[in-house]
Amino acid sequence: MRMSLFDVWTTVNNWIYAVWMSVMHWDWLNDHLRALLNPLYYTPMGEFLRTSTWAWPVFESLHFTGMSLLAGTIVMFDLRLLGFARAVPVRAMHRLIPFGIAGFLVNMSTGICFICATPDQYLFNASFRWKVIFITIAGLNVLFFYTRVFRRLEAFTAEHHAPPLAARFVGGISLASWVGVMTAGRLLTFFRP
């Protein structure tokens, strides 16, 4: 039986909707998260962010700066892995990764502070859960890259050719994951519980 393009689109759309709804309504997770609300809410950092006039805007600015560092370096490296900017050596592009790591650490630190300030706005937010899922995928992808692909990529010195297929695969997953993280992060305010 042949499926039309519309049937494929409908099937994929229904599957995405089903996954989205299941992430929104993880009752078993919600029950466990409720126990975290008070301890997080009454942390000194949470209290500071809620009561200070300038703390939240400063932390938001730091979070944005961290995301800029992360996205700027990781996206460039991912695009290089996908075969763009072939005149730039992969090793030279890889030297930027520490800036991306610094950006991620800034984002993780400020993100934890935001969660402490208003845990209910994050822990029960479907968009936040998607953000965590995308960060997890990106983290597993990095683990796979450095344990399986990086050695082969270091041996790859041809500047004007596309990197090996495994490296391009990792670059594509990384790029999609970080776009997902940024999109879910932006949608946090639209899906507040």
N, C-alpha and C positions, 0 to 999 in steps of 0.2 A: 504494500500500500504506500503510495507516494504522498508525502505531506507537502502542502504548499508553503511558501514563505510566510504567509499570514498564520498558518497553523503552527509553524515553528515559533514565530514571534509570540503568539498567544500562549503557547506552552511555557516558553521561557518567562514571559511576563507573569503568568500564574504562579510559577515556581518562586520567582523573586518575591512576589507578594506574600506567599505562604511563609517563606523564610523571614521576611520582614515582620509579619504578624507574630511569628513564634518568638522572635527576639524581643518584641515589645512586651510579651506576656509571659515571661519566665517567672511564674509564681514561686517555684521552688527557690530561685535565686533571690527574689524579692524578700522572702521570709528571712533569709540569712542576712541580707543587707540591712534590714531594719535594725538588727542588733548593733550595727556599726554607726548608726546615725548619731546617737548622743555622744559616744566617745570622740567621734570626729568633730562634731559641732562645737564641743567645749575645749578643743585644743587651743593653746595660746595663739597659734597662727590663724586659726579660724576666727577667733575673737578679734585679733588685730585687723584682719581684712574687712570684717563687718563694721568695725567702729572707726577706723581711720578714714579720713576724707580722701587721701591720695593713694592709699595702699593698693586698692583695686585697679585704678588706672595705670599705676606704675607697673604692677604685675602683668596687666594685660599688654602693656608695651613691651615688657621683657619677653612675654610669651610670643608676641608677634615677631620680635627680633630673633628669638630662637628658631621659630618656624622659617623665617627668611634664610637664616644660616643653613638650617637643615635642608630645606627644599632647594635652595640655590646650589648647594654642593652635590647633594644626592641626585637631584634631577639631571644636572650636567653629567655626572658620572654614569647614570642610567642611560642617558641618551648616547653617550659614547659607547656603552656596552651594546646598545641597539644598532650601532654602526654609523651614527652621525659624527660629524667633526673628525673625520678619519685622519686629518693632518695632525691632530693633537695626540701624542702618545698616551696610551692607557695609563702607564706608570705616572706620567705627569699629572693626569687628571686624578689619579688615586691619591696624590699628595694632599688634595683638598678634603679628603674624608674626615680628618680630625676636626675641621671646622663644623662639619655636619654632626659629628658626635657631640661637640660642645653645644651646638644648637639643640640637639635632642635632650641633653642633660638639663639645659635651661628650661625647655618645655616641660620635661617631666617634673622638675622641681616646682615650677609655677603652677602646673596642673594639679599637683597634689595639694598645694595651698588653696586653690580654688575649690577643690573637693572638700577640704576641711571647713571652708567658710560656708558653703551651702551644699552639704552632702546630698540632700534629697533632690536637688535640682540636677544632679549628675547621676547618682546611683540608680534612679528609676527612669532615666531618660533613654529611650530607644536609640537615639542618635549617638549618645555616649557609648552605649554598648557596641554599636557598629564601629565607633572609633577604636575601641579597645580590640575588637576583632581584627581590624585592618592593621593596627600596630603589632599585634601578635603575628599576623601573616608576614609583615615586613621583617620582624625579628627572626622568624624561622627562615625566611629567605636569606637574610644576612648570614645566619648560621650555616645554611647550605652553601652559600657562596664561598665563605672562607674555609670550609672543610672539604668541599668537593671541586670547586671551579677555579678558585684563585690561583692555585699552583699551575694549572694549565694555562691560565690567562697570563701569568708572569712569563711563561715560556713563549707566549705569542708576542712577537716583536714587530710584526709587519704592520707599519703604521697606516698604510693606505688600503687595508683590507678590512672587511667586517670581522669582528671577533668570532670565536667559536659559537656554535649554536647554543650550548649550555649557558654561556655568558649572556647571550642575547635573551634567552629565556628568563634568566635571573633579573636582567635589567628591565624587562617588560613587567614582570611581577612586582618588582620594587616600585617602578613608576606608577603602576595601577594602585598599589597599596597606599603609597603616600598621597596620591590624589584622593583616594577614599578617606584617608585620615583627615585631610584638610576639608573635604566636603562635609564629612560627618561633624567635624569640629565647628564648621560654620553653621550647620543646621541645629546645633545644640539649643539655641534660643527659640527655635520654632517648634521644638518637641518637648518643651518643659512639661513635666507632669502637673 
